[in-house]
């Protein structure tokens, strides 16, 4: 198959996330497409522009939440990335809930939520990448199959190029499908 050279840009696919933090004693949120699993310890990372309102909140509190919205929340998620918390109070956009630590707002309407404690950060090209140890995780009960979060039921939003997309089906299992090649594991 012939390849077409693209501009040097990250086109995805990337999971769309809504990051939450406390700022001036109120929940605030922003959309993040630059982030994900940093390692299996478990640590998540999110990259936020240094000038973002929420960045200051995370620096002040040392905590943030990562909320995985389903496709029915695409408008609200997109709004969180368009409207600045400096100018718009986003605290009433969602129903917040807190873990016993009470450090960062998680979003009731999102089917999958993580509370993260900042364990490291790195500045890069006008952004701060926050690394957060997962200290609590929640999933909607109706999004679980055989005791595990079900990606099809969660129905996450995927960002690719200038589009929001969804998952259609499971195509395999990690650390399993590759064993079918060359009698691996026999």
MIKERO-495636 format. One record per atom (N, C-alpha, C): residue in one letter; x, y, z. Coordinates in steps of 0.2 Angstrom, whole numbers, padded with zeros to 4 digits, always signed. Atoms other than C-alpha are relative to their C-alpha. Example, Ala and Ser with C-alpha at 12.3 -4.5 7.8 and 13.67 -1.06 7.14 Angstrom:
BEGIN
A+0004-0006+0000 A+0062-0022+0039 A+0004+0006+0000 S-0004-0006-0001 S+0068-0005+0036 S-0004+0005+0003 
***
This chain:
BEGIN
X+0004-0006+0000 X+0000+0000+0000 X+0004+0006+0000 X-0004-0006+0001 X+0007+0017-0005 X-0002+0005+0006 X+0001-0004-0006 X+0009+0029+0010 X+0000+0008-0003 X+0001-0007+0001 X+0005+0048+0009 X+0004+0004+0006 X-0003-0003-0005 X+0017+0059+0019 X-0005+0006+0003 X+0004-0005-0004 X+0008+0070+0032 X+0004+0006+0002 X-0004-0005-0004 X+0013+0086+0040 X+0002-0003+0006 X-0002+0003-0007 X+0022+0083+0056 X-0005+0003+0005 X+0005-0002-0005 X+0007+0084+0067 X-0003-0006+0003 X+0003+0006-0004 X-0002+0072+0080 X-0007+0000-0003 X+0007+0000+0002 X-0018+0067+0071 X-0004-0005+0004 X+0004+0005-0004 X-0023+0053+0083 X+0000-0007-0003 X+0005-0001-0004 X-0032+0043+0087 X+0002+0001+0007 X-0002-0002-0007 X-0032+0050+0105 X-0007-0001+0004 X+0006+0000-0004 X-0045+0047+0119 X-0001+0007+0002 X+0002-0007-0002 X-0055+0063+0123 X-0001-0001+0007 X+0001+0000-0007 X-0055+0067+0141 X-0002+0007+0003 X+0001-0006-0004 X-0062+0080+0153 X+0004+0000+0006 X-0004+0000-0006 X-0050+0085+0166 X-0003+0005+0005 X+0003-0004-0005 X-0057+0092+0182 X+0005+0002+0006 X-0004-0002-0005 X-0049+0102+0196 X-0004+0005+0004 X+0003-0005-0004 X-0054+0114+0210 X+0004+0006-0001 X-0004-0006+0001 X-0050+0132+0207 X-0005+0005+0004 X+0004-0005-0004 X-0056+0146+0219 X-0006-0003+0003 X+0005+0004-0004 X-0066+0133+0229 X-0006-0002-0005 X+0005+0003+0005 X-0076+0128+0213 X+0003-0005-0005 X-0002+0004+0005 X-0075+0114+0201 X+0001+0004-0007 X-0001-0002+0007 X-0068+0118+0184 X+0002-0005-0005 X-0001+0006+0005 X-0066+0107+0168 X+0003+0003-0006 X-0003-0001+0007 X-0056+0107+0152 X+0000-0006-0004 X+0000+0006+0004 X-0056+0095+0137 X+0008-0001-0001 X-0007+0002+0002 X-0039+0086+0134 X+0000-0005-0005 X-0001+0005+0005 X-0034+0076+0119 X+0007-0002+0000 X-0007+0002-0001 X-0016+0075+0124 X+0001-0003+0007 X-0001+0004-0007 X-0014+0062+0138 X-0002-0007-0001 X+0001+0008+0000 X-0016+0044+0143 X+0004-0003+0005 X-0003+0004-0005 X-0008+0031+0152 X+0008+0001-0001 X-0007-0001+0000 X+0010+0035+0157 X+0004-0006+0001 X-0003+0007-0002 X+0015+0018+0164 X-0005-0004+0004 X+0005+0004-0004 X+0007+0004+0173 X+0000+0000+0007 X-0001+0000-0007 X+0011+0009+0190 X-0007+0001+0005 X+0003-0003+0006 X-0004+0016+0188 X+0001+0008+0000 X-0001-0007+0000 X+0000+0034+0182 X-0003+0002-0007 X+0002-0004+0006 X-0010+0045+0169 X+0003+0006-0001 X-0003-0007+0001 X-0004+0060+0161 X-0004+0004-0004 X+0004-0004+0004 X-0012+0075+0154 X+0004+0006-0001 X-0004-0006+0002 X-0004+0090+0145 X-0005+0006-0001 X+0005-0006+0000 X-0012+0107+0148 X+0005+0006-0002 X-0003-0006+0001 X-0007+0124+0141 X+0001+0004+0006 X-0002-0004-0006 X+0002+0134+0154 X-0005+0006+0002 X+0004-0005-0001 X-0010+0148+0152 X-0007-0002+0002 X+0007+0002-0001 X-0026+0138+0155 X-0001+0001+0008 X+0003-0001-0007 X-0036+0142+0171 X+0001-0006+0004 X-0001+0006-0004 X-0036+0124+0176 X+0007-0002+0002 X-0007+0002-0002 X-0017+0122+0176 X+0002+0003+0006 X-0001-0003-0006 X-0016+0134+0190 X-0003-0004+0006 X+0004+0004-0005 X-0029+0124+0200 X+0004-0006+0002 X-0004+0006-0001 X-0019+0108+0198 X+0006+0002+0003 X-0006-0002-0004 X-0003+0117+0203 X-0001+0001+0007 X+0002-0002-0007 X-0012+0124+0219 X-0002-0006+0004 X+0002+0005-0004 X-0020+0108+0224 X+0004-0007+0000 X-0004+0006+0001 X-0009+0094+0217 X-0004-0006-0002 X+0004+0005+0002 X-0024+0084+0211 X-0004+0002-0006 X+0004-0001+0006 X-0034+0082+0195 X-0004-0006-0001 X+0004+0005+0002 X-0048+0071+0189 X+0001-0001-0008 X+0000+0002+0007 X-0048+0062+0172 X-0007-0003-0001 X+0007+0003+0001 X-0066+0059+0166 X-0001-0002-0007 X+0001+0002+0007 X-0070+0049+0151 X-0007+0000-0002 X+0007-0001+0002 X-0086+0055+0142 X-0002-0005-0005 X+0003+0004+0005 X-0097+0045+0132 X-0002+0004-0006 X+0001-0004+0006 X-0102+0051+0115 X-0007+0004+0001 X+0006-0004-0001 X-0119+0058+0121 X+0002+0007+0004 X-0003-0006-0003 X-0108+0071+0130 X+0004+0004-0004 X-0005-0003+0005 X-0099+0077+0114 X-0001+0008+0001 X+0001-0008+0000 X-0107+0095+0115 X+0003+0003+0007 X-0002-0002-0007 X-0103+0097+0134 X+0008+0000+0000 X-0007+0001+0000 X-0085+0090+0131 X+0003+0005-0004 X-0002-0004+0004 X-0082+0101+0117 X+0000+0007+0003 X+0001-0007-0003 X-0088+0117+0126 X+0005+0001+0005 X-0005-0001-0005 X-0076+0113+0140 X+0007+0002-0003 X-0006-0002+0003 X-0062+0115+0128 X+0000+0007-0004 X+0001-0006+0004 X-0069+0130+0119 X+0000+0006+0005 X+0001-0006-0004 X-0074+0141+0134 X+0006+0000+0006 X-0005-0001-0005 X-0060+0147+0146 X-0003+0001+0007 X+0002-0001-0007 X-0063+0145+0165 X+0001+0007+0003 X-0001-0007-0002 X-0056+0162+0167 X-0006+0005-0001 X+0006-0004+0002 X-0072+0169+0158 X-0006-0003+0002 X+0006+0003+0000 X-0085+0156+0160 X+0000-0005+0007 X+0000+0004-0005 X-0090+0147+0176 X-0003-0007-0002 X+0002+0007+0003 X-0091+0128+0171 X-0002-0004+0006 X+0002+0004-0006 X-0095+0122+0189 X-0007-0003+0000 X+0007+0003+0000 X-0113+0119+0185 X-0002-0004-0006 X+0001+0003+0006 X-0110+0111+0168 X-0002-0008+0001 X+0000+0008-0001 X-0109+0093+0176 X-0002+0000+0008 X+0001+0002-0007 X-0114+0085+0192 X+0006-0003+0003 X-0006+0002-0002 X-0098+0084+0202 X-0001-0005+0006 X+0000+0004-0006 X-0094+0070+0215 X+0007-0001+0002 X-0007+0001-0003 X-0079+0067+0226 X+0001-0006+0003 X-0003+0006-0004 X-0069+0053+0233 X+0000+0002+0007 X-0001-0002-0007 X-0066+0053+0252 X+0005+0005+0001 X-0005-0005+0000 X-0051+0063+0248 X-0002+0007-0001 X+0003-0006+0001 X-0062+0077+0242 X+0005+0005-0004 X-0005-0004+0003 X-0048+0084+0231 X-0001+0003-0007 X+0002-0002+0007 X-0054+0085+0213 X-0007-0002-0002 X+0006+0002+0002 X-0071+0085+0206 X+0000-0005-0006 X+0001+0005+0006 X-0076+0070+0195 X-0007+0001-0002 X+0007-0001+0004 X-0091+0070+0183 X-0004-0006+0001 X+0005+0005-0001 X-0106+0060+0188 X-0002-0003-0007 X+0003+0002+0007 X-0112+0060+0169 X+0005-0004-0004 X-0005+0004+0004 X-0096+0052+0163 X+0001-0007+0003 X+0000+0007-0003 X-0095+0033+0164 X+0006-0002+0003 X-0006+0002-0003 X-0077+0032+0169 X+0004+0006+0003 X-0003-0006-0003 X-0068+0043+0181 X+0006-0003+0004 X-0006+0002-0004 X-0050+0043+0189 X+0001+0007+0004 X-0003-0005-0004 X-0044+0054+0203 X+0008-0001+0000 X-0007+0000+0001 X-0026+0058+0201 X+0004+0005+0005 X-0004-0005-0004 X-0013+0065+0213 X+0007+0001-0004 X-0006-0002+0004 X+0001+0074+0204 X+0007-0003+0004 X-0006+0003-0002 X+0017+0064+0206 X+0006+0003-0004 X-0006-0004+0004 X+0028+0074+0193 X-0004+0004-0005 X+0002-0004+0006 X+0026+0087+0180 X+0006+0002-0004 X-0005-0001+0005 X+0036+0092+0165 X-0002+0006-0005 X+0002-0006+0005 X+0035+0109+0155 X+0004-0002-0007 X-0003+0001+0007 X+0037+0107+0136 X-0004+0004-0004 X+0003-0004+0005 X+0034+0120+0123 X-0007+0004+0002 X+0005-0004-0002 X+0022+0131+0133 X-0006-0004+0003 X+0005+0004-0003 X+0012+0116+0140 X+0004-0003+0007 X-0003+0004-0006 X+0014+0107+0157 X-0004-0007+0000 X+0003+0007+0000 X+0012+0088+0157 X+0000-0002+0007 X+0001+0003-0006 X+0005+0082+0173 X+0000-0007+0000 X+0001+0008-0001 X+0008+0064+0179 X-0003-0001+0006 X+0004+0001-0006 X-0004+0059+0191 X-0001-0008+0002 X+0002+0007-0003 X-0005+0043+0202 X-0007-0001+0001 X+0007+0001-0001 X-0022+0036+0201 X-0001-0003+0007 X+0001+0001-0007 X-0028+0036+0219 X-0008-0003+0001 X+0007+0002+0000 X-0047+0032+0215 X-0002-0001-0007 X+0003+0001+0006 X-0056+0025+0200 X-0007-0002+0001 X+0007+0002-0001 X-0075+0023+0197 X-0002-0001-0008 X+0003+0001+0006 X-0085+0016+0183 X-0008-0001+0001 X+0007+0001-0001 X-0104+0016+0180 X-0001-0007+0000 X+0001+0008-0001 X-0111-0001+0185 X-0003-0003-0006 X+0002+0002+0007 X-0120-0002+0168 X+0005-0001-0005 X-0005+0000+0005 X-0104-0001+0159 X+0005-0005+0002 X-0005+0006-0002 X-0096-0017+0167 X-0003-0006-0003 X+0001+0007+0002 X-0095-0034+0159 X+0005-0004+0003 X-0004+0005-0003 X-0088-0049+0168 X+0005+0004+0005 X-0004-0003-0005 X-0081-0037+0182 X+0005+0005-0003 X-0004-0005+0003 X-0072-0026+0170 X-0003+0006-0004 X+0003-0005+0004 X-0075-0009+0162 X-0001-0002-0008 X+0001+0002+0006 X-0083-0012+0145 X+0001+0006-0005 X-0001-0006+0004 X-0076+0000+0131 X-0006+0001-0004 X+0006-0001+0004 X-0092-0003+0120 X-0005+0004+0004 X+0006-0003-0004 X-0104+0001+0134 X+0002+0007+0003 X-0002-0007-0002 X-0093+0016+0140 X-0001+0005-0006 X+0001-0004+0006 X-0094+0023+0122 X+0004+0006+0000 X-0004-0006+0000 X-0079+0034+0123 X+0001+0004-0006 X-0001-0005+0006 X-0075+0049+0112 X+0007-0001-0002 X-0007+0000+0003 X-0060+0047+0101 X+0001+0006-0004 X-0002-0005+0005 X-0051+0062+0093 X+0005-0002-0005 X-0005+0001+0006 X-0043+0060+0076 X-0001+0005-0005 X+0000-0006+0004 X-0038+0074+0066 X-0005+0005+0002 X+0005-0005-0002 X-0052+0087+0067 X-0007-0003+0001 X+0007+0003-0001 X-0066+0074+0071 X+0000-0003+0007 X+0002+0004-0006 X-0074+0066+0086 X-0003-0007-0003 X+0002+0007+0003 X-0076+0047+0083 X-0003-0004+0006 X+0002+0005-0006 X-0083+0032+0093 X+0003-0006-0002 X-0003+0007+0001 X-0078+0014+0095 X-0006-0004-0003 X+0005+0004+0002 X-0088+0002+0085 X-0001-0007+0003 X+0000+0007-0002 X-0083-0015+0091 X+0007-0002+0003 X-0006+0003-0003 X-0070-0025+0101 X+0003-0004-0006 X-0003+0004+0006 X-0057-0032+0088 X+0005-0005+0003 X-0005+0005-0003 X-0046-0042+0100 X+0001+0001+0007 X-0002+0000-0007 X-0039-0045+0117 X+0008+0001+0001 X-0007-0001-0001 X-0022-0038+0123 X+0004-0006+0002 X-0004+0005-0002 X-0008-0050+0125 X-0003-0007-0001 X+0003+0007+0002 X-0018-0064+0117 X+0000-0001-0008 X+0001+0000+0008 X-0021-0060+0098 X+0007-0002-0003 X-0007+0001+0002 X-0002-0060+0095 X+0003-0007+0000 X-0002+0007-0002 X+0000-0077+0102 X-0002-0005-0006 X+0002+0004+0006 X-0009-0084+0086 X+0004+0000-0005 X-0004+0000+0006 X+0005-0080+0075 X+0006-0004+0002 X-0006+0004-0001 X+0019-0092+0073 X+0000-0005+0006 X+0001+0005-0005 X+0013-0104+0086 X+0003+0003+0007 X-0003-0003-0006 X+0019-0091+0099 X-0003-0003+0007 X+0003+0003-0007 X+0017-0098+0117 X-0001-0007+0000 X+0001+0007+0000 X+0017-0116+0112 X+0006-0003+0003 
***
